[in-house]
Amino acid sequence: MGAWQSYRLRLQRKRWRIRAFRKRRELRAIADRTAQIRPGDILVFSTLRNERVRLPYFLKYYRDMGVNHFLMVDNDSTDGSADYLAEQPDVSVWHTTQSYKRARFGVDWLNWLQWQHAHGHWTLVVDPDELFLYPFCDTRPLRALTDWLDASSIKSFSAMLLDMYPKGRLNDQPYAAGQDPLEIASWFDSGNYTITKNKRFGNLWIQGGPRARVFFPDQPERAPALNKIPLVKWDRRYAYVSSTHMLLPRGLNLVYDEWGGEKASGVLLHTKFLSTFTGKAQEELERGQHYSGSVEYKAYAATLEENPELWCKWSEKFINWRQLEILGLMSKGNWA
């Protein structure tokens, strides 16, 4: 990369950090327990709206993994999400009525909270419908992974977003609060993915899976991106640029080996496609707060009228992380 391009990216990073500083005024603390955060704690950051039914399992899943504290932004929920989070002893929650879209889809809010509370901590940025998997997660806590990353001088860890779905119509099996969503959405596409390189930011761009296959069959290039870098050893100099798809400084995006080897990586099991999805999609379409004129939710609405079945004869049933490694969707790299 040339010196001019590097200079422009440094200016952009500074601009995002200034923007996040200004957006702090949009957040009102409901329960601020950040004084409990100790050096070395692993932190989860998330933005949400009307996810009360998902929160009990979400919190349990990451607590069991070894997360110490949750920092959550509630974007004007009407289903009791904020009140539920405020009752949790290891959760700090902020409320905002401001535009999700004008906060760069929540990125500005979380960049500010990470700047203020995450310096020097391993941070995991996930949505309430995302379940993080990493190599050996069935036998080793998240702390084992972050200790290995520290020992290897690795600052960021990637995870492909893997859309999970049920066998049958989306509305056939109701989802209950506290239930493991993988009991219903236990299938995924093992292939059907394309990978390109973003020359400006250096990250890989992955698309495909059931969303491209079912909701964008004629325009797969418009399907949502599946590449994410959710786990980062945070520093105040850092900033997410677009969701967790890419960061600045640019070197944090180089989570792959360009010389033919494999770097360790994980998967985010994306459990969006449950019985709750139809109502959620209609709500988000009406709000119009998502990227590119809510093109994703327009595609959902057009297809969901038929209560579609995402399962097909090439679908694979989820077993464990080792299965995903064999399929080439994640890698343990040289972590043994």
Sine and cosine of phi, psi and omega as CSV:
sin_phi,cos_phi,sin_psi,cos_psi,sin_omega,cos_omega
0.00,0.00,0.67,-0.75,-0.01,-1.00
-0.96,0.27,0.29,-0.96,-0.03,-1.00
-0.89,0.46,-0.61,0.79,-0.01,-1.00
-0.90,0.43,-0.68,0.74,0.02,-1.00
-0.91,0.42,-0.65,0.76,0.03,-1.00
-0.88,0.47,-0.66,0.75,0.01,-1.00
-0.89,0.45,-0.68,0.74,0.00,-1.00
-0.90,0.44,-0.63,0.78,0.03,-1.00
-0.93,0.36,-0.57,0.82,0.06,-1.00
-0.91,0.42,-0.65,0.76,0.05,-1.00
-0.90,0.43,-0.64,0.77,0.01,-1.00
-0.90,0.43,-0.67,0.74,0.03,-1.00
-0.87,0.49,-0.69,0.72,0.03,-1.00
-0.88,0.48,-0.64,0.77,0.00,-1.00
-0.90,0.44,-0.67,0.74,0.01,-1.00
-0.91,0.42,-0.60,0.80,0.00,-1.00
-0.94,0.35,-0.63,0.77,0.06,-1.00
-0.91,0.42,-0.65,0.76,0.01,-1.00
-0.88,0.47,-0.69,0.73,0.02,-1.00
-0.88,0.47,-0.63,0.77,0.03,-1.00
-0.87,0.49,-0.67,0.75,0.01,-1.00
-0.93,0.36,-0.60,0.80,-0.04,-1.00
-0.95,0.31,-0.18,0.98,-0.01,-1.00
-0.86,0.51,-0.46,0.89,-0.02,-1.00
-0.92,0.40,-0.31,0.95,-0.02,-1.00
-0.99,0.14,-0.14,0.99,-0.06,-1.00
-0.98,-0.22,0.73,-0.68,0.08,-1.00
-0.87,-0.49,0.85,-0.53,-0.03,-1.00
-0.94,0.35,0.78,-0.62,0.11,-0.99
-0.99,-0.12,-0.69,0.73,0.06,-1.00
-0.60,-0.80,0.96,-0.28,-0.03,-1.00
-0.95,-0.30,0.98,-0.20,0.00,-1.00
-0.93,-0.36,0.39,0.92,-0.09,-1.00
-0.92,0.40,-0.28,0.96,0.08,-1.00
-0.90,0.44,-0.32,0.95,0.03,-1.00
-0.97,0.23,-0.30,0.95,-0.08,-1.00
-0.92,0.39,0.79,-0.62,-0.02,-1.00
-0.95,-0.30,0.40,-0.92,0.08,-1.00
-0.82,0.57,0.72,-0.70,0.01,-1.00
1.00,0.00,-0.13,0.99,0.03,-1.00
-0.90,0.43,0.58,-0.82,0.10,-0.99
-1.00,-0.05,0.76,-0.65,-0.14,-0.99
-0.89,-0.46,0.60,-0.80,0.14,-0.99
-0.94,-0.34,0.71,-0.70,0.09,-1.00
-0.87,-0.49,0.65,-0.76,-0.02,-1.00
-0.39,-0.92,0.54,-0.84,0.16,-0.99
-0.92,-0.39,0.65,-0.76,-0.09,-1.00
-0.50,-0.87,0.31,-0.95,0.15,-0.99
-0.52,-0.86,0.82,-0.57,0.06,-1.00
0.79,0.62,0.85,0.53,0.02,-1.00
-0.86,-0.50,0.43,0.90,-0.07,-1.00
-0.81,0.58,-0.62,0.78,-0.06,-1.00
-0.93,0.37,-0.44,0.90,-0.03,-1.00
-1.00,0.02,-0.39,0.92,-0.20,-0.98
-0.89,0.46,-0.63,0.78,-0.01,-1.00
-0.85,0.52,-0.71,0.71,0.00,-1.00
-0.96,0.29,-0.62,0.79,0.03,-1.00
-0.83,0.56,-0.76,0.64,-0.02,-1.00
-0.91,0.41,-0.68,0.73,0.02,-1.00
-0.88,0.48,-0.69,0.72,-0.05,-1.00
-0.86,0.51,-0.74,0.68,-0.06,-1.00
-0.98,0.17,-0.47,0.88,0.14,-0.99
-0.89,0.46,-0.72,0.69,0.01,-1.00
-0.88,0.48,-0.49,0.87,0.00,-1.00
-0.96,0.28,-0.41,0.91,0.03,-1.00
0.87,-0.49,0.20,0.98,0.05,-1.00
-0.94,0.35,0.66,-0.75,-0.06,-1.00
-0.99,-0.13,-0.51,0.86,-0.05,-1.00
-0.46,-0.89,0.56,-0.83,0.00,-1.00
-0.90,-0.43,0.75,-0.67,0.06,-1.00
-0.87,-0.49,0.94,-0.35,-0.21,-0.98
-0.85,-0.52,0.63,-0.77,0.11,-0.99
-0.93,-0.36,0.88,-0.48,0.03,-1.00
-0.99,-0.12,0.89,-0.46,-0.06,-1.00
-1.00,-0.04,0.93,0.36,0.13,-0.99
0.87,0.49,0.74,0.68,0.06,-1.00
-0.89,0.45,0.49,-0.87,0.04,-1.00
-0.88,-0.47,0.14,0.99,-0.08,-1.00
-0.94,-0.35,0.21,0.98,0.02,-1.00
1.00,0.01,0.16,0.99,-0.02,-1.00
-0.85,0.52,-0.74,0.68,-0.06,-1.00
-0.90,0.44,-0.67,0.74,0.01,-1.00
-0.90,0.44,-0.66,0.75,0.01,-1.00
-0.89,0.46,-0.71,0.70,0.00,-1.00
-0.90,0.43,-0.62,0.78,-0.02,-1.00
-0.89,0.45,-0.38,0.93,0.00,-1.00
-0.99,0.13,-0.22,0.98,-0.09,-1.00
-0.99,0.11,0.77,-0.64,-0.12,-0.99
-0.94,0.33,-0.30,0.95,-0.02,-1.00
-0.92,-0.38,0.39,0.92,-0.04,-1.00
-0.84,-0.54,0.72,-0.70,0.24,-0.97
-0.94,-0.34,0.73,-0.68,-0.09,-1.00
-0.73,-0.69,0.68,-0.74,0.07,-1.00
-0.89,-0.45,0.52,-0.85,0.00,-1.00
-0.90,-0.43,0.58,-0.81,0.11,-0.99
-0.55,-0.83,0.60,-0.80,0.11,-0.99
-0.98,-0.22,0.04,1.00,-0.11,-0.99
-0.98,0.19,0.15,-0.99,-0.11,-0.99
-0.94,0.34,0.83,-0.55,0.10,-1.00
-0.88,0.47,-0.66,0.75,-0.01,-1.00
-0.90,0.43,-0.69,0.73,-0.04,-1.00
-0.97,0.26,-0.23,0.97,0.13,-0.99
-1.00,-0.06,0.42,0.91,-0.06,-1.00
0.80,0.60,0.75,0.66,0.05,-1.00
0.86,0.52,0.67,0.74,0.07,-1.00
1.00,0.06,-0.18,0.98,-0.07,-1.00
-0.89,0.45,-0.65,0.76,-0.02,-1.00
-0.88,0.47,-0.67,0.74,-0.01,-1.00
-0.89,0.46,-0.72,0.70,-0.04,-1.00
-0.95,0.30,-0.57,0.82,0.09,-1.00
-0.85,0.53,-0.64,0.77,0.01,-1.00
-0.92,0.39,-0.74,0.67,-0.03,-1.00
-0.90,0.43,-0.58,0.82,0.06,-1.00
-0.94,0.35,-0.64,0.77,0.06,-1.00
-0.86,0.52,-0.64,0.77,-0.10,-0.99
-0.99,0.15,-0.57,0.82,-0.20,-0.98
-0.84,-0.54,-0.20,0.98,-0.19,-0.98
-0.95,-0.31,-0.03,1.00,-0.06,-1.00
-0.83,0.56,0.82,-0.57,0.02,-1.00
0.99,0.10,0.01,1.00,-0.01,-1.00
-0.96,-0.28,0.49,-0.87,0.24,-0.97
-0.97,0.25,0.81,-0.59,-0.06,-1.00
-0.85,-0.53,0.64,-0.77,0.02,-1.00
-0.87,-0.49,0.90,-0.44,0.00,-1.00
-0.97,-0.24,0.92,-0.38,-0.09,-1.00
-0.63,-0.78,0.43,-0.90,0.14,-0.99
-1.00,0.05,0.33,-0.94,0.00,-1.00
-0.89,0.46,-0.24,0.97,0.04,-1.00
-0.97,-0.23,0.27,0.96,-0.02,-1.00
-0.90,-0.43,0.79,-0.61,0.02,-1.00
-0.91,-0.42,0.90,-0.43,-0.09,-1.00
-0.98,0.20,0.76,-0.65,0.12,-0.99
-0.86,-0.50,0.59,-0.80,0.05,-1.00
-0.62,-0.79,0.27,-0.96,-0.01,-1.00
-0.84,0.55,0.71,-0.71,0.03,-1.00
0.92,0.39,0.36,0.93,-0.03,-1.00
-0.91,0.41,-0.28,0.96,0.03,-1.00
-0.99,0.15,-0.25,0.97,-0.03,-1.00
-0.79,-0.62,-0.24,0.97,-0.06,-1.00
-0.79,-0.61,0.71,-0.71,0.03,-1.00
-0.94,0.34,0.23,-0.97,0.01,-1.00
-0.85,0.52,-0.53,0.85,0.04,-1.00
-0.84,0.54,-0.58,0.82,0.02,-1.00
-0.90,0.44,-0.63,0.77,0.03,-1.00
-0.92,0.39,-0.74,0.68,-0.05,-1.00
-0.92,0.39,-0.56,0.83,0.07,-1.00
-0.89,0.45,-0.67,0.74,0.02,-1.00
-0.91,0.40,-0.66,0.75,0.04,-1.00
-0.89,0.46,-0.67,0.75,0.05,-1.00
-0.87,0.49,-0.72,0.69,-0.03,-1.00
-0.91,0.42,-0.45,0.89,-0.01,-1.00
-1.00,-0.08,0.07,1.00,-0.02,-1.00
0.84,0.54,0.62,0.78,0.04,-1.00
-0.97,-0.24,0.80,-0.60,-0.11,-0.99
-0.98,-0.18,-0.25,0.97,-0.06,-1.00
-0.57,-0.82,0.48,-0.88,-0.11,-0.99
-0.66,-0.75,0.82,-0.58,-0.10,-0.99
-1.00,-0.02,0.33,-0.94,0.07,-1.00
-0.46,-0.89,0.83,-0.56,0.06,-1.00
-0.96,0.27,0.69,-0.73,0.07,-1.00
-0.98,0.19,0.88,-0.48,-0.06,-1.00
-0.92,-0.39,0.94,-0.34,-0.03,-1.00
-0.94,0.35,0.82,-0.57,0.04,-1.00
-0.97,-0.25,0.51,-0.86,-0.04,-1.00
-0.43,-0.90,0.34,-0.94,0.00,-1.00
-0.99,0.11,0.23,-0.97,0.20,-0.98
-1.00,-0.05,0.92,-0.39,-0.13,-0.99
0.87,-0.49,-0.03,-1.00,-0.01,-1.00
-0.93,0.36,0.51,-0.86,-0.08,-1.00
-0.87,0.49,-0.55,0.84,-0.09,-1.00
-1.00,-0.04,0.08,1.00,-0.08,-1.00
-0.96,0.30,-0.53,0.85,-0.08,-1.00
-0.87,-0.50,0.95,-0.31,-0.01,-1.00
-0.93,0.37,0.62,-0.78,0.03,-1.00
-0.99,-0.14,0.73,-0.68,-0.03,-1.00
-0.94,-0.34,0.52,-0.85,0.02,-1.00
-0.84,0.54,0.71,-0.71,0.00,-1.00
1.00,0.03,-0.19,0.98,-0.02,-1.00
-0.98,0.21,0.59,-0.81,0.13,-0.99
-0.93,0.37,0.90,-0.43,-0.05,-1.00
-0.89,0.46,-0.37,0.93,0.01,-1.00
-0.95,0.31,-0.21,0.98,0.12,-0.99
-0.92,0.40,-0.42,0.91,0.01,-1.00
-0.96,-0.28,-0.82,0.57,-0.04,-1.00
-1.00,-0.03,0.99,0.17,-0.14,-0.99
-0.92,-0.38,0.17,0.98,-0.05,-1.00
-0.89,-0.46,0.40,-0.92,-0.01,-1.00
-0.42,-0.91,0.25,-0.97,0.10,-0.99
-1.00,0.05,0.82,-0.58,-0.01,-1.00
-1.00,0.05,-0.26,0.97,0.03,-1.00
-0.74,-0.68,-0.51,-0.86,0.08,-1.00
0.92,0.40,0.67,0.74,0.00,-1.00
-0.78,-0.62,0.57,-0.82,0.09,-1.00
-0.88,-0.48,0.56,-0.83,-0.02,-1.00
-0.76,-0.65,0.79,-0.62,0.12,-0.99
-0.76,-0.65,0.22,-0.98,0.00,-1.00
-0.95,-0.33,0.76,-0.65,0.10,-0.99
-0.99,0.15,0.95,-0.32,-0.12,-0.99
-0.92,0.40,-0.53,0.85,-0.07,-1.00
-0.95,0.30,-0.73,0.69,-0.09,-1.00
-0.98,-0.18,-0.21,0.98,0.07,-1.00
0.99,0.14,0.01,1.00,-0.01,-1.00
-1.00,0.03,0.34,-0.94,0.11,-0.99
-0.99,0.10,0.57,-0.82,0.00,-1.00
-0.89,-0.45,0.90,-0.43,-0.08,-1.00
-0.91,-0.41,0.71,-0.70,0.07,-1.00
-0.67,-0.74,0.28,-0.96,0.04,-1.00
0.76,-0.65,-0.45,-0.89,-0.01,-1.00
0.96,0.27,-0.22,-0.98,-0.09,-1.00
-0.91,0.41,-0.47,0.88,0.01,-1.00
-0.92,0.38,-0.64,0.77,0.08,-1.00
-0.94,0.34,-0.64,0.76,-0.09,-1.00
-0.93,0.36,-0.63,0.78,-0.11,-0.99
-0.98,-0.22,-0.69,0.72,-0.13,-0.99
-1.00,-0.09,-0.38,0.93,0.02,-1.00
-0.76,-0.65,0.76,0.65,-0.08,-1.00
-0.90,0.43,-0.50,0.87,-0.03,-1.00
-1.00,-0.09,-0.25,0.97,0.01,-1.00
-0.68,-0.74,0.89,0.45,-0.06,-1.00
-0.87,0.50,-0.38,0.92,0.02,-1.00
-0.94,0.35,-0.24,0.97,0.03,-1.00
-1.00,-0.08,-0.02,1.00,0.00,-1.00
-0.92,0.39,0.44,-0.90,-0.03,-1.00
-0.87,0.49,0.49,-0.87,0.06,-1.00
-0.96,0.29,0.58,-0.81,-0.04,-1.00
-0.92,-0.39,0.00,1.00,0.01,-1.00
-1.00,0.03,0.75,-0.66,0.00,-1.00
-0.61,-0.79,0.45,-0.89,0.09,-1.00
-0.80,-0.60,0.98,0.19,-0.17,-0.99
-0.99,0.11,-0.35,0.94,-0.11,-0.99
-0.93,-0.37,0.88,-0.47,-0.10,-0.99
-0.63,-0.77,0.67,-0.74,0.18,-0.98
-0.98,0.17,0.98,-0.18,-0.28,-0.96
-0.97,0.26,0.55,-0.83,0.08,-1.00
-0.68,-0.73,0.58,-0.82,-0.04,-1.00
-0.87,0.50,-0.32,0.95,0.01,-1.00
-0.98,0.21,-0.21,0.98,-0.11,-0.99
-1.00,0.08,0.32,-0.95,0.11,-0.99
-0.38,-0.92,0.71,-0.70,0.19,-0.98
-0.96,0.27,0.61,-0.79,-0.04,-1.00
-0.99,-0.14,-0.75,0.66,-0.06,-1.00
-0.63,-0.78,0.96,-0.28,-0.11,-0.99
0.74,0.68,-0.68,-0.74,0.13,-0.99
-0.97,-0.25,0.36,0.93,-0.02,-1.00
-0.94,0.33,-0.54,0.84,-0.05,-1.00
-0.32,-0.95,0.41,-0.91,-0.05,-1.00
-0.77,-0.63,0.16,-0.99,0.26,-0.97
-0.78,-0.63,0.65,-0.76,0.12,0.99
-0.90,0.44,0.44,-0.90,-0.11,-0.99
-0.85,0.53,-0.54,0.84,-0.05,-1.00
-0.87,0.49,-0.39,0.92,0.02,-1.00
-0.93,0.38,-0.32,0.95,-0.01,-1.00
-1.00,0.08,-0.14,0.99,-0.06,-1.00
-1.00,0.07,0.94,0.34,-0.10,-1.00
-0.99,-0.15,0.34,0.94,-0.01,-1.00
-0.71,-0.70,0.27,-0.96,-0.02,-1.00
-0.98,-0.21,0.89,-0.45,-0.03,-1.00
-0.98,0.18,-0.08,1.00,-0.10,-0.99
-0.95,-0.32,0.37,0.93,0.14,-0.99
0.99,-0.12,-0.11,0.99,0.04,-1.00
-1.00,0.02,-0.21,-0.98,0.03,-1.00
-0.76,-0.65,0.74,-0.67,0.15,-0.99
-0.99,-0.11,0.50,-0.87,0.03,-1.00
-0.87,0.49,0.63,-0.78,0.01,-1.00
-0.47,-0.88,0.24,-0.97,-0.02,-1.00
-0.82,-0.57,-0.29,-0.96,0.01,-1.00
-0.63,-0.78,0.60,-0.80,0.20,-0.98
-0.97,-0.26,0.95,-0.32,0.06,-1.00
-0.95,0.30,0.91,-0.42,-0.12,-0.99
-0.99,-0.13,0.95,-0.30,-0.13,-0.99
-0.98,-0.21,0.61,0.79,0.01,-1.00
-0.88,0.48,-0.59,0.81,-0.23,-0.97
-1.00,0.01,0.97,0.24,0.10,-1.00
-0.86,-0.51,-0.06,-1.00,0.00,-1.00
-0.90,0.44,-0.34,0.94,0.01,-1.00
-0.98,0.22,-0.17,0.99,-0.20,-0.98
-0.95,0.33,-0.61,0.79,-0.06,-1.00
-0.86,0.51,-0.75,0.66,0.02,-1.00
-0.90,0.43,-0.65,0.76,0.00,-1.00
-0.89,0.45,-0.70,0.72,-0.01,-1.00
-0.89,0.45,-0.65,0.76,0.01,-1.00
-0.91,0.41,-0.64,0.76,0.03,-1.00
-0.88,0.47,-0.71,0.70,-0.04,-1.00
-0.94,0.35,-0.54,0.84,0.07,-1.00
-0.90,0.44,-0.68,0.73,-0.01,-1.00
-0.92,0.38,-0.56,0.83,0.01,-1.00
-0.95,0.32,-0.55,0.83,0.04,-1.00
0.90,0.44,0.60,0.80,-0.10,-0.99
-0.97,-0.24,0.17,0.99,-0.08,-1.00
-0.96,-0.29,0.21,-0.98,-0.19,-0.98
-0.91,0.42,0.38,-0.93,0.09,-1.00
0.79,0.61,0.73,0.69,0.04,-1.00
0.90,0.43,0.49,0.87,-0.01,-1.00
0.85,0.53,0.59,0.81,-0.04,-1.00
-0.87,0.50,-0.56,0.83,0.00,-1.00
-0.89,0.45,-0.71,0.70,-0.06,-1.00
-0.97,0.24,-0.43,0.90,0.14,-0.99
-0.91,0.42,-0.64,0.77,0.04,-1.00
-0.92,0.39,-0.65,0.76,0.04,-1.00
-0.87,0.49,-0.75,0.66,-0.07,-1.00
-0.87,0.49,-0.66,0.75,-0.02,-1.00
-0.91,0.42,-0.53,0.85,-0.06,-1.00
-1.00,-0.04,-0.55,0.83,-0.09,-1.00
-0.93,0.38,-0.32,0.95,0.06,-1.00
-0.85,0.53,-0.44,0.90,-0.02,-1.00
-1.00,-0.05,0.08,1.00,-0.05,-1.00
0.72,0.69,0.91,0.40,-0.20,-0.98
-0.95,0.33,0.28,-0.96,0.13,-0.99
-0.94,-0.34,0.88,-0.48,-0.02,-1.00
-0.99,0.14,-0.37,0.93,-0.01,-1.00
-0.91,0.41,0.62,-0.79,0.10,-0.99
-0.61,-0.79,0.05,-1.00,-0.10,-0.99
-0.93,0.37,-0.24,0.97,0.03,-1.00
-0.99,-0.11,0.02,1.00,-0.03,-1.00
-0.92,0.40,0.55,-0.84,0.05,-1.00
-0.92,-0.39,0.62,-0.78,0.07,-1.00
-1.00,0.00,0.75,-0.66,-0.07,-1.00
-0.93,0.38,0.71,-0.70,0.06,-1.00
-0.90,-0.44,-0.88,0.47,-0.02,-1.00
-0.25,-0.97,-0.03,-1.00,-0.05,-1.00
-0.91,0.41,-0.52,0.85,-0.01,-1.00
-0.90,0.44,-0.60,0.80,0.09,-1.00
-0.86,0.51,-0.68,0.73,-0.01,-1.00
-0.92,0.38,-0.55,0.84,0.06,-1.00
-0.93,0.38,-0.68,0.73,0.03,-1.00
-0.86,0.51,-0.60,0.80,0.00,-1.00
-0.98,0.19,-0.08,1.00,0.04,-1.00
0.99,0.16,0.33,0.94,-0.01,-1.00
-1.00,-0.05,-0.22,0.98,0.11,-0.99
-0.43,-0.90,0.14,-0.99,-0.07,-1.00
-0.50,-0.86,0.58,-0.81,0.11,-0.99
-1.00,0.02,-0.10,0.99,0.04,-1.00
0.80,0.60,-0.77,-0.64,0.01,-1.00
-0.97,-0.23,0.34,0.94,0.11,-0.99
-1.00,0.03,0.93,-0.37,-0.07,-1.00
-0.91,-0.42,0.00,0.00,0.00,0.00
